[in-house]
Amino acid sequence: MSENIAVLGLGLMGSALARTLLDAGHPVTVWNRSAAKADALAAHGATPAATAAAAVGSASLVIVCVLDYAAAREALHDVELDGRVIANLTSGRPAEAREMAAWVAERGGEYVDGGIMAVPQMIGQPGALILYSGSQPAYDRHAQAFAALAEPRFVGTDPGLAPLLDLAMLTGMYGQIAGFLEAAALVSASGYPLADFTTELLAPWLGAMAALQPAWAKEIEAGDYATDVSNLEVNVHGLGAIIRTFHEQGVKADLLVPLRTIIERRVHRGHGAEGLSSLIEELR
Ligand SMILES: NC(=O)c1ccc[n+]([C@@H]2O[C@H](COP(=O)([O-])OP(=O)(O)OC[C@H]3O[C@@H](n4cnc5c(N)ncnc54)[C@H](OP(=O)(O)O)[C@@H]3O)[C@@H](O)[C@H]2O)c1
């Protein structure tokens, strides 16, 4: 079954979303603030609309993917939303999503927020994930279109939940990037081939370490930080040796030092026998 879909915003991501919906057989009307970007989509089978209102008027599902929430509101300003589902896949904060949901509801629309866990090239491909939250009936009605874009995961009726989990996943990613960059600084300063180190040693090791995270999550939920893996006393020494090695190799440990500070604080408070998951108490 195909449904009429409007896509507002034809940047890198919006264009990938529109193309994928067209490939899945949906009639797609597209609008972009600067009209030229609609031409490439028109060549792919989309119908360009002169205004956002015209695009919205043609569709039951309106996918918005612009720079930020202010831009999304600007695009939908003065547009009749009655009876439309607005699926806003623009990245933002949970508070912005909740405000946007209320703003859409005041105009008679139903609101679904989305957090895209993919780059444009991944849209429509295995491995792409989009988190959704907000109106469950609206999400259910358009589940088929959402499934064409990426693996869809509805996470809850609070519209702020998809952006919250999106930002949490990005937080984990930034932590991993920080670890990779520090390891890369140390290895490249030694002259060892960085690509070999990354492929053969680091990536498999990080995969094995990631497998421990569900157990840590259970410890945190239970507030039970007893460990049979390695305690904080041991980690203070381990991280101290790492940071000292950085100094000896002439590279900076700037991204690691704050972690050592937090571990030391926890140990000084008398929790040296606990596992790494107990550091959450220093962040709360
Ligand atoms: N690219 C990614 O890998 C990726 C991944 C996940 C999430 N996202 C999110 O997807 C959203 C779009 O990203 P993108 O990569 O497509 O960015 P982009 O290529 O820079 O495109 C930005 C889009 O926003 C439009 N826009 C900006 N200000 C506007 C305004 N005031 N009114 C109406 N339209 C406005 C632009 O229109 P003009 O063409 O007229 O400038 C353009 O269509 C962002 O929220 C981003 O965080 C992107």
PDBQT file of the ligand as one rigid body, heavy atoms in Angstrom, charges set to zero:
ROOT
HETATM    1  N1  LIG A 301      23.355  14.234   7.740  1.00  0.00    +0.000 N 
HETATM    2  C1  LIG A 301      23.363  13.322   8.705  1.00  0.00    +0.000 C 
HETATM    3  O1  LIG A 301      24.225  12.435   8.757  1.00  0.00    +0.000 OA
HETATM    4  C2  LIG A 301      22.292  13.347   9.770  1.00  0.00    +0.000 A 
HETATM    5  C3  LIG A 301      22.161  12.243  10.638  1.00  0.00    +0.000 A 
HETATM    6  C4  LIG A 301      21.158  12.251  11.606  1.00  0.00    +0.000 A 
HETATM    7  C5  LIG A 301      20.353  13.365  11.744  1.00  0.00    +0.000 A 
HETATM    8  N2  LIG A 301      20.518  14.434  10.901  1.00  0.00    +0.000 N 
HETATM    9  C6  LIG A 301      19.659  15.608  11.098  1.00  0.00    +0.000 C 
HETATM   10  O2  LIG A 301      18.875  15.861   9.954  1.00  0.00    +0.000 OA
HETATM   11  C7  LIG A 301      18.627  17.276   9.861  1.00  0.00    +0.000 C 
HETATM   12  C8  LIG A 301      19.029  17.747   8.472  1.00  0.00    +0.000 C 
HETATM   13  O3  LIG A 301      20.411  17.457   8.288  1.00  0.00    +0.000 OA
HETATM   14  P1  LIG A 301      21.089  17.496   6.851  1.00  0.00    +0.000 P 
HETATM   15  O4  LIG A 301      22.338  16.704   6.952  1.00  0.00    +0.000 OA
HETATM   16  O5  LIG A 301      20.104  17.200   5.792  1.00  0.00    +0.000 OA
HETATM   17  O6  LIG A 301      21.496  19.053   6.790  1.00  0.00    +0.000 OA
HETATM   18  P2  LIG A 301      21.704  19.974   5.490  1.00  0.00    +0.000 P 
HETATM   19  O7  LIG A 301      22.153  19.166   4.338  1.00  0.00    +0.000 OA
HETATM   20  O8  LIG A 301      22.564  21.115   5.935  1.00  0.00    +0.000 OA
HETATM   21  O9  LIG A 301      20.238  20.518   5.170  1.00  0.00    +0.000 OA
HETATM   22  C9  LIG A 301      19.619  21.444   6.022  1.00  0.00    +0.000 C 
HETATM   23  C10 LIG A 301      18.206  21.652   5.509  1.00  0.00    +0.000 C 
HETATM   24  O10 LIG A 301      17.532  22.552   6.419  1.00  0.00    +0.000 OA
HETATM   25  C11 LIG A 301      16.925  23.578   5.623  1.00  0.00    +0.000 C 
HETATM   26  N3  LIG A 301      16.761  24.790   6.424  1.00  0.00    +0.000 N 
HETATM   27  C12 LIG A 301      17.698  25.397   7.190  1.00  0.00    +0.000 A 
HETATM   28  N4  LIG A 301      17.164  26.484   7.789  1.00  0.00    +0.000 NA
HETATM   29  C13 LIG A 301      15.864  26.554   7.378  1.00  0.00    +0.000 A 
HETATM   30  C14 LIG A 301      14.794  27.437   7.652  1.00  0.00    +0.000 A 
HETATM   31  N5  LIG A 301      14.946  28.478   8.479  1.00  0.00    +0.000 N 
HETATM   32  N6  LIG A 301      13.579  27.186   7.071  1.00  0.00    +0.000 NA
HETATM   33  C15 LIG A 301      13.412  26.118   6.243  1.00  0.00    +0.000 A 
HETATM   34  N7  LIG A 301      14.395  25.247   5.931  1.00  0.00    +0.000 NA
HETATM   35  C16 LIG A 301      15.612  25.452   6.502  1.00  0.00    +0.000 A 
HETATM   36  C17 LIG A 301      17.869  23.753   4.465  1.00  0.00    +0.000 C 
HETATM   37  O11 LIG A 301      17.238  24.473   3.424  1.00  0.00    +0.000 OA
HETATM   38  P3  LIG A 301      18.121  25.233   2.310  1.00  0.00    +0.000 P 
HETATM   39  O12 LIG A 301      18.498  24.186   1.312  1.00  0.00    +0.000 OA
HETATM   40  O13 LIG A 301      17.203  26.247   1.763  1.00  0.00    +0.000 OA
HETATM   41  O14 LIG A 301      19.310  25.820   3.029  1.00  0.00    +0.000 OA
HETATM   42  C18 LIG A 301      18.136  22.289   4.120  1.00  0.00    +0.000 C 
HETATM   43  O15 LIG A 301      17.051  21.721   3.423  1.00  0.00    +0.000 OA
HETATM   44  C19 LIG A 301      19.432  17.934  10.980  1.00  0.00    +0.000 C 
HETATM   45  O16 LIG A 301      18.613  18.180  12.099  1.00  0.00    +0.000 OA
HETATM   46  C20 LIG A 301      20.470  16.867  11.302  1.00  0.00    +0.000 C 
HETATM   47  O17 LIG A 301      20.978  16.969  12.630  1.00  0.00    +0.000 OA
HETATM   48  C21 LIG A 301      21.455  14.446   9.917  1.00  0.00    +0.000 A 
ENDROOT
TORSDOF 0
